[in-house]
Structure formats: structure tokens, C-alpha cells
Amino acid sequence: MPWRRWIAPIALLAFLAGIFFTAGCYYGSSSKAPALADNQVAPGVGPNAIANIVEQASPAVVKIDTVAPKFDPFFNNPFFRQFFGDMPRVQEYQEGLGSGFFITDDGYILTNEHVIDGASQITVTVTGFSQPFKARVVGSDYDLDLAVLKIDLPKKVPYLKLGDSNKMRVGDWVIAIGNPYGLDHTVTVGVLSAKGRPIDIGNRHYKNLLQTDAAINPGNSGGPLLNLNGEVIGINTAVNAQAQGIGFAIPSDTVKSVLNELMTKGKIVRPWLGVQVGPVDQNVAQYLGLPKAEGALVLGVVPGSPAEKAGITRGDVILEINGQKVATPDDLVAAVKNLKVGAQADVSLWRGGKIVRVQLKVTEKPAGM
């Protein structure tokens, strides 16, 4: 029969269709690997991804050299002169090194405050220019360890965009660029190993840092920590001297919230009351006759502060500010942040077994307090 000659070809086509259908099921949606975040590249994918980002970002990273007077306890000391006379003494200086990066194409640079702290001279080395530039400090803040510098350039330069550090996840890839030990434009790669780290270095307390295993060493301070979009998600700040492979960076979202103020006012204006406070536990509440263990217990009052002028004293418990309930010391900190310098604030206190209300004028927090 003529139709029999088509049996073998039809069977072969059916067999091949079955293979393609099975392969489609295997590689289809049911077996798909988890989707990557928008700003991520899977390990092993895109072998030139890191190199491309570094090539684009590196020209915007600068080396910062500083010269600062070295502290001499005998220099201009009257007691010393009483015994040794006015013998000539030469002021000594110490040199410092750090990193930074352009945030505008006309020469504004972001770095750490500790990189330029106390410096009498700041110079910046820029890729493509044979001579370093003298820099001036536009604004700085000790508490956040941030500083903005400005150099005068003959032409526009590449700059880096601040990304969204809140969108970064633990395990995301990051790239650090800086000048560790003077080795300019050194690149290290790692992952974001933790978020929200509080650490203390010397007298400086950092409340909310990114942690990374990308190598960060002395000289890296002030340099950028980049995501795989080439955006700055952190400012490299510190290395843990007691551990290897652990570095820290200030989140870019912290920078965004204060950058305009640093550039226009030269500082961050913070409202304050001038009180040291602690929590109210059950024993304290019982001792003071408080119905509930809540509020911020005043442990001390700074002389000349708004709190002292308003009559707030040690032993008072702050319960409300402008109608906002204060259940813990953290609530008080949050409430004070929302106050405006120069404005009046209504404060409800627990004192002597009853609620007392006082008014105070909010002032700017003095530097170093």
C-alpha cells in the first residue's frame, strides 16, 4: 500500500518531537535557576564584568595626601619655658594618606573626615594630571566621619553616582577601589557580609556600617565601595584590626541624607536638648512612683544647654516631646532629630510623683558634643 512508505518518516518525526518537548520541559520555567537581582551578575558569568566596572570607575577615584602639625606637649608650654628658657623649637609635621572620589564633574570630592582631620595642607592626585591639586574643605562631620573637598580643575572629570545601599543584600558582590599603603588605584573584590554594624574606633562611634570581606587597608579610607552597576553603595572607612578580611563602609543612603547640607552649609546642623539619658526599668519606676516603666531617665544635664535653661534636672523622666510619646531613650533620640533649631518644644516630665510640663528653645548641637 502506498501509505506504508510514510510510516517510518512519521515515526522518526514523532521521536524527535518527543525529544525536543522533553528538553523544553527540562530547561523551561519549572527548572529555571532563581532570578538574579537587577544589579548582580552570577559568579562565572561575564568574565569581563568586574574589569569593565573598574575601567569606568577608576578615573574618578583620587589619592589624598595630608600634612598636619604633630602634637608636641612642650611646644609653646610656659611651664617648659620656665625651666629651659625660650630655646628655639621646630614644629614637626606628620603626613597622612587616604582615598576619595569625585561626586561632580567640577571637582567636588567625597572622603572620610578622619582622612583630613587636623590637616594644614591637603593635596589630591587625579588620574590624567601630572601634578597634584591643592584642596580645600567644603564641609565635614565628625560623627558621621564624612567630608567634602573641592579642587579647581581645568576641565571636567569623571565622577561616580551614589547608589541605593538599602537595596543591597548580604551576599551581593562589591568592589573596593583605593590607595592602601600608597598603592594607588588598588582593586579588591568581595561580598557584602553584613549590614547595620555598630563599631567603635578610638573615640569615634559608628552606628550603622556595611561590612565586607573585600580587602580594606590603611589608605583605603574614603574610597568607594561599588555594586555591580558601578554605583557607590558605601564609603570605605575602617578595617577590623582583630580580624582578617573584615572591612567596613558608610552606607551611601547615610551620605545622601546629609550631602547637600555638607556642600551648602559646611556642616550638619543637629538639634539637641543637652541631656544624658538612660532607660527606666521596673525598679526605677517603682522608686520614682511612675505608673509604668517607660520614658527616658535624665542622668545628667549639660551646663548652658536648652534643657538646663528650661529647668530640667537629673532624676526627671522625659515622657513626651511635642505630644510624641517617649517610651525609651531611643524614642527621645528620634523625637529630637525631628525638632527644628530655633523652635520651641513642649516637654512632659515625671517629677516628684506628678507630670510637669516645661518649654525649651531648641539650639544647634555644639561641635564635639
Secondary structure, DSSP 8 states (H G I E B T S, - for coil): -GGGGGHHHHHHHHHHHHHHHHHHHHHSGGG------TT---TTS-TTHHHHHHHHHGGGEEEEEEEEE---TTTT-HHHHHHH-S------EEEEEEEEEESSTTSEEEE-HHHHTT-SEEEEE-TT-SS-EE-EEEEEETTTTEEEEE---SS------B--GGG--TT-EEEEEE-GGG-TTEEEEEEEEEEEEEEEETTEEEEEEEEE-S---TT-TT-EEE-TTS-EEEEEEEE-TTSSS-EEEEEHHHHHHHHHHHHHHSS---EE--EEEEE--HHHHHHHT-SSS-SEEEEEE-TTSHHHHTT--TT-EEEEETTEE--SHHHHHHHHHT--TT-EEEEEEEETTEEEEEEEE-EE--TT-
